[in-house]
Amino acid sequence: MSNGPVFIGGLSFSGKTQLRLLLSSHPNFVFTRRTYMWTRFYERYGDLSQAENLERCLNAMMRSKHIQALNPDLDRIRREFWHGPPDYPRLFALFHEHYAESQGKTRWGDQLGFVEKYADPIFAAYPSAKMIHMIRNPIERCQESISTKAYRKGKVGFETAHWMRSARLARQNQQRYPDRYKIVLCEELFARPEETLLDVCHFLGEEYFPYMLEESSKPGFWKEAGSYRDGSTEVDDHPSNLSKNGQPSLSKTEQGFIHAIAGREMIAFGYPAEVYPFTAKDWLLYLFIDWPANLAGMAAWRSRVGKSH
């Protein structure tokens, strides 16, 4: 049985929350969410072997309500921090270890979107850590995203660039760390939760308990299921990009853009790279509106990621 930490990564609307809730039912696990330790604090405050830098980092971390919710004992964290490597991974681990201890759990985990880009420093710092990367069909994920957030032209390109980066990291990290990195398809978790959870527990070196699925019987648990619960895919080419329930819906040409850009990666994960027939009007919309707008959206995502590093 392993006792290392577990990180659940992947993009929004990809089943991370559902997996975290299921694993949280295990007697050994406690999971945190939205602490953003790696994305907001890692290497942001200089060398932590200098006490003033440690204090600056702690002060910044304690402004986060999600970290405050862990009820950390900062005096204890300071004492224990100097008994080991004075680096960011150790500092983050102390917060999580103390929280797990307070909950009577032996292993801690963290759900953090896009944590996959930190796989190298995480595995270097925690030799027994495991990472689970949730992947979802980019068509379905983008549909979910634009249905819950403000829709604008180019958003499909923005989300496609994000998905492409995450998907490539998934394959790269799994190849580099085959025994420590696992890709789980959102569709598999939703369609076959027991089989998938059993497989995940085996990967984590933990016993599977059937009662872990009790959480999934609560209303709204599978709210992100969408059309793939029955394997169907609906193409909506309504000119206003609104579905029948009034929510934004991907047009045929927007779906065509995703297939054109991400088709190869989709096939690598077993998703069908379908091609929908375009009318002459569709081609005009695709070439002169959707294509340039979504390319601009991809460039915007890359620019934002570049500025964050």
PAVOKOL-391519 format. One record per residue (C-alpha): x, y, z. Coordinates in steps of 0.02 Angstrom, whole numbers, padded with zeros to 5 digits, always signed. Example, Ala and Ser with C-alpha at 12.3 -4.5 7.8 and 13.67 -1.06 7.14 Angstrom:
% residues 2
+00615-00225+00390+00684-00053+00357
//
This chain:
% residues 309
+00000+00000+00000+00068+00170-00048+00057+00322+00064+00105+00455-00063-00001+00604-00112-00122+00598-00258-00151+00741-00380-00306+00749-00489-00275+00856-00642-00353+00899-00809-00464+01040-00868-00630+01105-00804-00786+01006-00853-00683+00846-00867-00746+00746-00717-00613+00796-00589-00741+00841-00456-00836+00678-00475-00677+00575-00459-00622+00675-00307-00789+00648-00220-00784+00462-00255-00606+00443-00191-00646+00551-00040-00762+00412+00017-00610+00300+00042-00560+00279+00225-00379+00326+00191-00402+00482+00084-00438+00664+00110-00436+00782-00039-00423+00969-00051-00484+01077-00193-00440+01249-00260-00293+01280-00145-00198+01333-00302-00034+01306-00212+00063+01254-00366-00016+01376-00488-00012+01532-00378+00133+01510-00257+00262+01390-00328+00429+01481-00346+00342+01651-00334+00428+01714-00175+00610+01674-00201+00721+01556-00102+00623+01493+00047+00782+01455+00143+00777+01641+00181+00656+01671+00322+00587+01833+00251+00539+01745+00089+00453+01607+00186+00352+01736+00281+00303+01826+00121+00244+01662+00047+00147+01612+00204+00064+01782+00212+00009+01768+00030-00054+01590+00054-00156+01638+00205-00251+01767+00103-00332+01619+00013-00497+01566+00090-00470+01389+00027-00305+01375+00118-00379+01457+00273-00512+01320+00269-00375+01194+00308-00355+01278+00479-00165+01272+00472-00058+01293+00627+00071+01415+00557+00186+01401+00707+00194+01213+00685+00221+01232+00498+00365+01351+00529+00446+01233+00655+00433+01079+00546+00480+01171+00386+00659+01199+00447+00681+01013+00485+00684+00968+00301+00722+01040+00130+00668+01224+00134+00575+01220-00031+00400+01249-00098+00346+01066-00116+00390+01032+00066+00294+01187+00122+00140+01136+00022+00150+00958+00089+00151+01017+00270-00016+01106+00246-00091+00949+00170-00012+00826+00292-00075+00923+00442-00249+00934+00367-00252+00746+00333-00197+00714+00511-00337+00824+00578-00462+00722+00476-00393+00556+00535-00333+00509+00360-00168+00431+00309-00155+00500+00131-00189+00670+00058-00235+00724-00116-00264+00885-00209-00381+00923-00354-00305+01060-00459-00347+01105-00638-00199+01095-00757-00083+01028-00621-00015+00913-00756+00105+01050-00810+00192+01031-00640+00215+00842-00654+00406+00852-00661+00433+00953-00501+00293+00859-00411+00365+00688-00447+00541+00748-00407+00483+00815-00238+00367+00672-00190+00444+00503-00242+00283+00407-00204+00160+00531-00278+00031+00479-00407-00061+00589-00531-00228+00557-00617-00265+00659-00772-00447+00676-00822-00478+00695-01009-00644+00731-01096-00693+00741-01279-00653+00923-01325-00818+00944-01418-00920+00896-01265-00806+00992-01147-00815+01151-01251-01004+01136-01263-01014+01124-01073-00898+01272-01054-00993+01391-01167-01157+01339-01088-01100+01397-00917-00989+01546-00960-01007+01700-01067-01001+01653-01250-00902+01754-01374-00828+01724-01545-00657+01647-01528-00695+01556-01365-00695+01390-01455-00517+01424-01513-00466+01475-01336-00536+01314-01263-00462+01208-01403-00287+01276-01370-00308+01237-01185-00368+01060-01221-00227+01028-01344-00095+01078-01217-00173+00971-01081-00194+00822-01197-00013+00829-01254+00047+00842-01074-00059+00689-01032+00027+00581-01161+00199+00654-01125+00185+00630-00937+00115+00455-00949+00259+00404-01061+00385+00482-00942+00306+00414-00783+00211+00256-00835+00190+00187-00658+00145+00353-00576+00034+00440-00703-00138+00381-00757-00256+00450-00890-00441+00426-00853-00571+00469-00983-00719+00564-00913-00835+00462-01023-00771+00300-00947-00796+00363-00769-00973+00419-00806-01026+00267-00907-00938+00133-00802-00903+00211-00632-00875+00050-00535-00752-00025-00658-00660+00141-00676-00650+00172-00489-00589-00005-00458-00451+00024-00586-00405+00191-00507-00394+00114-00333-00280-00022-00402-00169+00113-00480-00160+00203-00312-00120+00043-00218-00280+00052-00116-00422-00069-00084-00585-00033-00174-00744-00026-00070-00915-00037-00156-00987+00094-00038-00873+00222-00121-01005+00233-00258-01142+00287-00138-01093+00469-00167-01138+00452-00351-01320+00415-00311-01348+00591-00246-01450+00708-00358-01345+00809-00479-01187+00706-00455-01172+00669-00641-01226+00844-00693-01084+00856-00821-01139+00695-00906-01209+00781-01060-01253+00684-01215-01114+00556-01197-01209+00466-01059-01298+00374-01200-01159+00391-01327-01251+00516-01436-01182+00677-01510-01292+00817-01569-01239+00944-01698-01326+01111-01685-01305+01227-01833-01431+01357-01775-01368+01524-01841-01386+01609-01672-01284+01473-01585-01424+01443-01462-01489+01271-01421-01672+01236-01390-01655+01275-01205-01584+01447-01244-01404+01403-01198-01259+01433-01319-01222+01283-01427-01075+01240-01538-01114+01265-01721-01069+01139-01854-00927+01252-01912-00859+01274-01735-00857+01086-01712-00770+01075-01879-00635+01192-01814-00604+01082-01663-00591+00928-01772-00472+01016-01891-00355+01072-01751-00371+00933-01623-00422+00784-01730-00257+00692-01715-00255+00709-01525-00438+00657-01516-00402+00498-01610-00256+00460-01493-00381+00454-01349-00509+00354-01445-00626+00497-01487-00700+00498-01663-00633+00638-01770-00796+00656-01867-00813+00766-02019-00979+00852-02044-01028+00899-02223-01026+01087-02251-01143+01181-02366-01076+01327-02468-01144+01443-02334-01055+01340-02200-00890+01357-02292-00906+01545-02302-00945+01554-02115-00803+01435-02075-00668+01518-02181-00708+01700-02152-00780+01704-01975-00752+01548-01870-00577+01504-01930-00496+01676-01903-00594+01711-01743-00543+01546-01665-00363+01559-01721-00362+01726-01629-00437+01637-01479-00296+01509-01482-00168+01649-01490-00252+01735-01342-00237+01576-01237-00054+01556-01280-00021+01738-01239-00107+01720-01070-00009+01563-01027+00153+01647-01080+00121+01795-00965+00086+01682-00817+00262+01609-00819
//
